[in-house]
Amino acid sequence: MTNKDHVAVIKLRVWPTDLDLNRHVTNGRYFAFGDIARIDFALKTGTHKVAWKHKATAVVGDTWGKFRKELKLFEAFEIHTKIIGWDEKWFYFKHYFVRNERIVGVVVVRGLFKTRSYTVPPQEFFRELGFDDTPPEKGEWLEHWSKSCDLMSEEIREFENSDNINYLNKENNT
């Protein structure tokens, strides 16, 4: 098995606390389910051992979701988690939400492993796991999404360093 081939599958069920007012899984819950699925992935692949060795914690930088069909109360579903790419800093995960062999939603995550003083390069993780550390082609949509995440981060830093940040601190804002 190589890192490019590994898919971790976790089986879950929709509970009342997962629902919104429309009586289907609330959009934000998909991201929380993704967190659970990434923990499952880390345990199944041994990634957690490498993180502990480096005293690193997983940090989510960006997420994106696509919702196709609703998940309703008590329905069983699976999350298929796969690393779809990486670069010098980021891991890219894709979570497929599957019910009855149909994809009902997808969550994509860009994350990294951070110590107190540095970010652990993804290639180092793969080497320590005994996996091929050559990243797969990210594909056009993933390149564009990653670039848009970088641009948003840049915009936030510029905003924080400008006088515009003051309007957020005014007492009369509602």
N, C-alpha and C positions, 0 to 999 in steps of 0.2 A: 504494500500500500504506500502511495506517495501522498504528500500533503495536497496535491492537486486533485486527487481522487476521493479523498475521505469526505463522506457525508454522514453526519450524526443525525439520527432520527429520535425524536422524543414524542411520546403520545400523551395528549392532554384532553381535557373535557371542559366545556364552557359551564361556569357556575354563575349563580345570581350576582355575585360581586363583580363579574366581568362585563355586565350589561350596562347600556346607557338607557335613556328614556325611550328609545326606539325598540328596546328589547332585543338588541343584538350586541355583539361584542363592541365595546367602545373603541374608537380608533387608537387612543393612547395605550390601551391594554395590549395591542399587538407589539408595541415596543417593549413592554414589560415581559411579555412572553418571549420575545427575542433575547432578553437578558437571561432568562432561565435556560433557553436553548444554547446560548453561548457557554454557560457554565457546564452544561451537559457535554458540549463539544470539547471544552478544555479538559474535563475529567476523562473522556474517552480517548483523547489523543495524547494525553500526558503533558499538555501545554501548561497546566497548573504547576507541575513539578519544576519546569524551567523558570516560570515566573517566581516561584518561591526561592529557587536557587539564587536568582538575581535580586530578591527582595523587591520585586516589581509588582505594581498593581495595574489591572486593566482599566483603561480610561476610554470611554466612548467620546469621540470628537463630533461626529455628525451621524444623523439617521435620516432615512427617507422611506416612505411607505406607499404602497400601491394596493388598493382594496378593490377586489373584483366581485366577490360574492359575500354575503353576510354569514356569520356564524351565530347560531341561535342557542338558546338555553339547553343545556345538557347534551349538545352535539359533541361527539368525539372528533378529534382532528389530530394531525401530526404536524410537527415542524421539522423540516429537513434543512439542516445547517451545513454550509460549505464555505470555505475560504475561496473567494473568487479572484483574488489578486493581492498584491502588496507592492510597496515601493520602499525607499530607504527609511521611511518613518511609519507608514500606516499599513495596517491589515485591513482588507475589505471582506466583509462577511455578507452572505445572502441567506436569508431565512425564507423558505417557501412554506406557506401555510396550506396544508393539503387536507381535503375532506372528500372521501369517496373517489380517490384518485384524480381529483381536480384541484388545481391551484386556486385558492380563494383569496389569497393575498401574498404580498412579498414585502419584506423589510430588508433594507440594505444598511449596513453599519460600517463606518470608518472608525477604527479604534487603534490604540497603541498600548504598549506596556511601558510604564514610567517608574523609575526609581526616584529617590530624593534628588539625584544629581544629573540623570540623563535618561533618554529614551532608548530602550533596548531595540536595536534594529531587527526587523522581522527575519532577515536572513540568518541572524545569530540563533533565533529560536528554532528555525528549521534545521540548521546544522546540528544543534544539540539534541533534537528529536530524531536525528538520523534520516531526515527527509531531504529531498532535492530542494535546494534553496534558490533555484532559478524561477523567477516569477513568471506566471503565465501572462499572455497578452490580456490587458484589462478590457479592451474593447472600447469603441467610441463613446458609448453612453456613459460608461464608468469614468473615463477620462474627463468628459464634460462635467459630470456630477462632482468629481473630486476637485476640479478647477473652480467650480462655482462655490464649493465649500471654502476653498482657500480665499476666494474673492470676498466672501461674506466675512471671514475672519479679519481680513485686511480692512474692510469697511468698518467693522466694529472697533478695531484699534484706532483707526483715524478719527472716528466719532468720539471715542473716549479722550483722545488727545486734543480735541477741538473745544471751542467755547460752547458748542451745541449741547454738550453733556449737562450744562447748567440747567437747562429746562427740565431735566429729569429730577432735579433736586428741589425744585420750587414747591413750596407748601400748597399752593393753590391748584396744582395739577390734580385731576381726578382720573 
